[in-house]
């Protein structure tokens, strides 16, 4: 009986900057760090995307792709203020809100009485109210679970609204590309493509046992996601999410001693930026590094502690994976959360979706 809406603001940081400076409207715009200081693109507008500019791309590479690109420094205080306006809109329709970032959230409107309980009409109203109050455009996805709602919100960007009703789930999943499944990155996608698995329908031909044997615990997730099943509940804003920080280095580093100095600096910033937490809240810690060839590796281990020495061990392992200098270091922890997908299957019968 669940009705989930996923709201995702279109090019949020860039859209805020263009709203506040309309002269930028016809230009390729990005928000991020300076190219001469090894900055990274946080987001960009659709004009810039037509040139191939993407989030998480180095600013220097973005400039090479688009010489006319205007890179603006981020103004996080302004973005947070706008985000609060957007979340105030959400609260007009439900109290069950799970923020994912400043510009993205899940809303469970299963019990909402607004618009006779129609999630589709609620999503339309939310989009309209966000535009009226902020001048910004949002895309929305409506579905019976979080996985499909997120897929749906990306389906008709920008300014999209896409609905997947419970009756449409089976047919929709048959042709959904496997890369849309959470956890399927480029490497896993290529492995599946190599054995002629291109869609979720193709993946449905495999039994649970076969997928678990080949992919371990992730095989369980593949088995359910490819059938459009996801029993995760929407967690309100009081639920703790994973926390992390990362640092793009001024100069490439190959020496582990120098890398540990940068890690210590990052660790101190990280510890000072998080709230006090109890050890039972911590499930695992991780370190990630990006090499000079822009490949990324991540090392994670179960731990209840946030000790510098433990992060140093992970850093050493990460740097051993390639004989290349590194350009970025990140660290963080993951909290204990409820299971992502349970064993229970369920029936969805929503008379007015």
N, C-alpha and C positions, 0 to 999 in steps of 0.2 A: 504493500500500500504506500510505498514511499514515492515522494515527488521531490526530486533534487534539481536545483538550478545552480549552474556554474557561471559566474560572472567574471569576465576578463576584460579589463580596459584595453582599448586599442592604442598601442605605442605610447603608453602612459606618460613617461617622462617627457618624451618629445612632444606629445600632444599638449601637455601643460605649457611647455615653452612656446609653442606656436600660438596657443590661445592667448598667451600674455604678450605676444609680439606678432601680430598678424602679418607683418611684412615678411615673415619667414615661411608663410603658408605654401608658396610655390617652389621652395628650395628643398634640396635634400638635407635633412637635419638628423643629427645624432647627438646623443648625450653620453659623455664619457670622458676619459682622460686624454691628455695631450699626447699626440704621436711622438713628439721629441722626448717625452718622459715615459715612454713605453706604456702609455695608457691603453685602456680596453673600452670597447663600446658597450654601454649598458643597454641602450635601446636606440632605435632609429625609426623614422617615419617610412611610409610605404614608397615614397619617391626614392629614398636612399636604398631601400630593399630591391628596387628594380635594377640597381647597379651591382647587386650581390652583397651589399653590406648587411651584416647580421650581428645580433647580440653576441657578446663574448669574443668577438673578433678584435684583434689588436687594432688600435687606432691608425697605426702606420699603414697596415694593410688596407684598411678601409679607405684611407686617402688615396692609395694607389688605384683602388677600384673606381673611386669617384673623386676626381680632382676638385669638384665644386662643393664637396661635402662641408657643411658647417657643423663643427663639433663644439657643443656647448658644455660647460662644466655643470655637473649635477648640483641641484639645490634641494637637498633632502628635506630640509625643514619645510619648504614650500610643498613638496610632494606629500609629506606626512599630513600637512594641513588639508590638502585636497582629499587625501585618502580618508580622513576623518569625516569629511562631508559625504563621501560615497558610502561609508559604513553607517552613517546616520540614516541614509536612504534605506539600506538593507533592514535596519531595525524597525522600519515602518511596516514591514511585511512578515517578519519572523524574528524570534529571539535565538533561533538555532542557526548560528552563523559560524563558519570555520574559515578564518582568514588564512590565506596561503602566503600573501605578500601584501604590499601596499595597494596593489591594483587587481587583486584576484581573490575570490572567495567562493566557498560552497554555501548554499542556503538550503535547508530542509524546510519545505513549505507544505509538508504532508498534512499538517493540522491547521493550516491557515484558512480562515474563513473569507479572506479577501477574494473578490471576483468569483464568488461561489466555489472557491476551492480550485479554480483552474490555474495550474502552474504556468501554462502558456501565457495567459492574460496577466498573471503576476509578473512574469519575466518582461513582458512588453511594458508594463507600468514602471518597473524598476529602471529599464533602459531610458524611458521617457523622463522620469524624475531625475535621474543622474544628469541627463543632458540639460534639463531646465535649471538645476542647481549649480552645475559646474561648467557647463558648456562643452563637456567632453562626451565622447562616444564609447559605448561599451558593447561587447558582444556577449550573447547569452546562449547557454545550452540547457535544455530541459530533458530529463531522462529519469528512469526509475532507480538509478544508482550513480555514485560519484564518478566511476570510470567513464560511463557513457555520457554523463553530463559534461565532463571535461572535453571529451572527443567532440561533442556536439557544439560546444562554444567556439571551437576552432574551425568548424565546418564551412561557415559562410562569412568569415572575416573579410574586411572590417564591417562594423555596424551590423553584425549578423544576429539572427535568432533561428536556431535549429532545434527541432523537437523530435525525440525518439520515444514513441509511446511503448508501453509494455508489449503490445501486439506486434510491433515492428522490430523488436529486438532480434529475433531469430533471423529474419531476412536481411537485416542491416549488417549483422556480423559476418554473413557469408562472404561479403566483398570488402570488408574493412582490411586495409593493409596491415601486415603484422607489426610494422614499425609503430603503430598507434598503441600497442600493448605496453603498459608501464613496465619498465625494466628492460625492454628490448632496444638496446643501443645499436650502433653501427656494426659492431663485431657480431653480436648475436643475430642481427637481421641478415648479415651476409651469410652466416652459417646456415640459416634457414632457407635463404634464397638458393644456396648451393644444392639443397636437396628438394628444390622446386616447391617450397612452401612460401607463397606470396601473400596469401590472405588468411584471415581467421578461419574461413571455411576450409581451406587446405589443412590447417592445423587441427581442425576438429576430427580429422580422420585418424588421429593418434589417440590411443587410450591413455588414461591417467598413468597407468603403470609404465608405459613406454616413455612418457615425458619425464616422469620422476627418475627413471633409470638413467636417462640421458642428461637431465639438467638438475637433478637433485630437488631440493625444496622449491626452487623456482619453477620446476615442472608442474607443481600443484597450481601455482598462479597462472601459468600458461594455459592449463586445462580449463580453468574457470573463466579467465578473461576472454579467451577466444570464443566462448559461448555467451559472453555478455553478462556474466555473473559477478557480482561484487556486493558483499554484505557489510562493507565498512559503513559505520554510522558517521554522520556529520558531527564533528567535535567542536564545541563552542570555543571562544577565544581564550578561555581559561586553561585549555589543554596545552601543555608545553610541547613545542616543536623542537626539532634538532637545531643546534646552534653552531655556527662556524664563522671563521674569518679567514681571509686570504690576502696575500701580499704579492704584488708584481715587483720583482727586484729591479733596482736601477741598473745592475750589471749581471750578466749571466754568471752563475756560480757552479764550479765543478768540485771544489774542495769541501769536504764534509764539515770541517771545523767552521768555515765561514757560513755554511748553510745553517749550522746549529745556532750561530749568533743571530742570524735573521729569524730563525724559529723562536728563539728566546724572546726577541723583541715582539714578535707576533703573538706569542703565548701570553705575554703580560697584557697586551691590548685586549686579547680575547677574554682573559679572566676578569679584567676590570669592566668588560662590557656586558657580562651576563649577571643575572640575579643569583643570589645565594641558592644553592641547590643541595638536596640531600643525596647521599651516595646511592640510595635505592632508586633514585630517579634516573641514574645514568646506566645505559645498557652497553654502550660501546664508544670507543674513541677512534678517530681516524686522522690520517695525514694524507694530503694529496700534493703532488708536484707536477708541474708542466715543464717539459723539456724544451730545448731550443728548437726542436722540430715540431713543436706545438702539440705533441702527443701528451696525454694526461694519464697518470697512474694514481691509484688510490690504495692505501693500506689501512685496514681496519682490524681491530681486535676487541673482544669483549673485555670490559673493565668498568669498575665502579668508581675509579679515581680519575682525577684530571691533573696528573702529575707531569711536570715538564720532562722528566726522565723517560716516561713511557712514550711521550710524543717523539722524543729523540730516537728511540729504538725504531719506531715506525718510519721516521724520516730516513734512517740508515737503510732500511729494507727497500724503501721506495727508490732511493738513489742507486741502489745496486741493480735495479732492473734494466737500466740503460747506461751505456758509457757516454753519456752526453751531459753537458751543463744544464742547469735548470734556470728557468726564468720566473717561476711562480711557486710559492709555497702556500698551502692552506691547511688548517687544522680545525677540529671540532669534535662534538660528541652527539650521539643519538640517544634519546630518552627511551624509557620503557613505554610502549604504546600498546593498545589493544591489537590483536591479530588483524592483519590486513584483509584476509578473506577466510571465512569460517567454512567448516565442512557442510553446513546446512544449506540445502537448496530451498527455494521459496517460490511461491506463486505470486504474481502481480496482477491484481484486478482493480484497475482504477477507472471508474465509470466516466469521469470528466477530467481529462488530462490536460 
